[in-house]
Amino acid sequence: MNPGEGDITIFQSIIEGNKDGRKMRYTIDMHDKYCPDTDVISMARTTGYTATLAIRMIANGLYAQKGISPPEYMGKYPECIDYMLKGLKKRGIKWDISKEEL
């Protein structure tokens, strides 16, 4: 990429399972693009900001599990999800989360 050239990141995750005896589907969509104000490409925004927020959760004692932690480990804790989504939103990265009963 050339300086100032932008990119986009598109993400979708569909999760189906049972919750409280009901079959549910959750759909998570994210669309992000290059930020000319900060000159940060979308791939760096969506991966780098996520990584630094995870490190801040550990540093602040919000997440304390030792060893290798895939994202779904942090996702078990609502306070970690809330911290991550608020931190990304503050940096202009937005997620749309929808749920439906199947």
C-alpha positions as CSV (number, residue, x, y, z in Angstrom):
1,M,0.0,0.0,0.0
2,N,1.1,3.5,-0.7
3,P,1.1,6.2,2.0
4,G,-2.4,7.5,2.6
5,E,-4.0,4.6,0.7
6,G,-6.9,3.1,2.6
7,D,-8.2,-0.4,3.3
8,I,-11.3,-1.9,4.8
9,T,-11.9,-4.8,7.2
10,I,-15.2,-6.7,7.2
11,F,-16.1,-9.3,9.8
12,Q,-19.1,-11.5,10.5
13,S,-19.6,-14.2,13.0
14,I,-22.8,-16.3,13.4
15,I,-23.2,-18.3,16.5
16,E,-26.1,-20.7,17.1
17,G,-26.9,-22.6,20.2
18,N,-29.3,-23.1,23.1
19,K,-29.9,-20.5,25.8
20,D,-32.4,-21.0,28.5
21,G,-33.9,-23.9,26.6
22,R,-34.4,-21.9,23.4
23,K,-32.5,-22.3,20.1
24,M,-30.8,-18.9,19.4
25,R,-28.7,-17.3,16.6
26,Y,-26.4,-14.4,17.3
27,T,-25.0,-12.5,14.4
28,I,-22.1,-10.1,14.9
29,D,-21.1,-7.7,12.0
30,M,-18.2,-5.3,11.9
31,H,-17.1,-3.0,9.1
32,D,-14.1,-0.7,9.5
33,K,-12.0,1.4,7.2
34,Y,-8.8,3.4,7.0
35,C,-8.8,6.5,9.3
36,P,-7.2,9.4,7.4
37,D,-7.3,11.6,10.6
38,T,-4.8,9.2,12.3
39,D,-3.3,7.6,9.2
40,V,-3.9,4.2,10.7
41,I,-5.1,1.4,8.3
42,S,-8.1,-0.6,9.2
43,M,-6.3,-3.9,9.7
44,A,-4.0,-2.2,12.3
45,R,-7.0,-0.6,14.0
46,T,-9.0,-3.8,14.3
47,T,-6.1,-6.0,15.4
48,G,-3.8,-3.6,17.2
49,Y,-6.4,-1.9,19.2
50,T,-7.9,-5.2,20.2
51,A,-4.5,-6.5,21.4
52,T,-3.8,-3.4,23.4
53,L,-7.2,-3.4,25.0
54,A,-6.6,-7.1,26.0
55,I,-3.3,-6.1,27.6
56,R,-5.0,-3.3,29.5
57,M,-7.5,-5.8,30.8
58,I,-4.7,-7.9,32.2
59,A,-2.8,-4.9,33.5
60,N,-5.9,-3.5,35.3
61,G,-6.7,-6.9,36.9
62,L,-9.9,-7.3,34.9
63,Y,-8.6,-10.6,33.4
64,A,-6.3,-12.8,35.3
65,Q,-6.2,-16.3,33.7
66,K,-2.6,-17.4,33.2
67,G,-1.2,-19.0,30.1
68,I,-2.4,-18.9,26.5
69,S,-5.8,-17.4,26.2
70,P,-7.8,-17.5,23.0
71,P,-10.4,-14.7,22.7
72,E,-13.2,-17.0,23.7
73,Y,-11.7,-17.4,27.2
74,M,-12.0,-13.6,27.8
75,G,-15.5,-13.8,26.2
76,K,-16.7,-15.9,29.2
77,Y,-16.6,-12.7,31.3
78,P,-19.3,-10.1,30.5
79,E,-17.1,-7.3,32.0
80,C,-14.3,-8.2,29.6
81,I,-16.7,-8.1,26.6
82,D,-18.0,-4.8,27.8
83,Y,-14.5,-3.3,28.2
84,M,-13.4,-4.5,24.8
85,L,-16.5,-3.3,22.9
86,K,-16.4,0.1,24.7
87,G,-12.7,0.5,24.0
88,L,-13.2,-0.3,20.3
89,K,-16.2,2.0,20.0
90,K,-14.1,4.8,21.6
91,R,-11.6,4.3,18.8
92,G,-14.3,4.4,16.1
93,I,-14.7,0.6,15.6
94,K,-18.4,-0.4,15.8
95,W,-20.1,-3.7,16.0
96,D,-23.7,-4.6,15.3
97,I,-24.9,-7.5,17.3
98,S,-28.3,-9.0,16.6
99,K,-30.1,-12.1,18.1
100,E,-33.0,-14.1,17.0
101,E,-34.9,-17.1,18.3
102,L,-34.9,-20.0,15.9
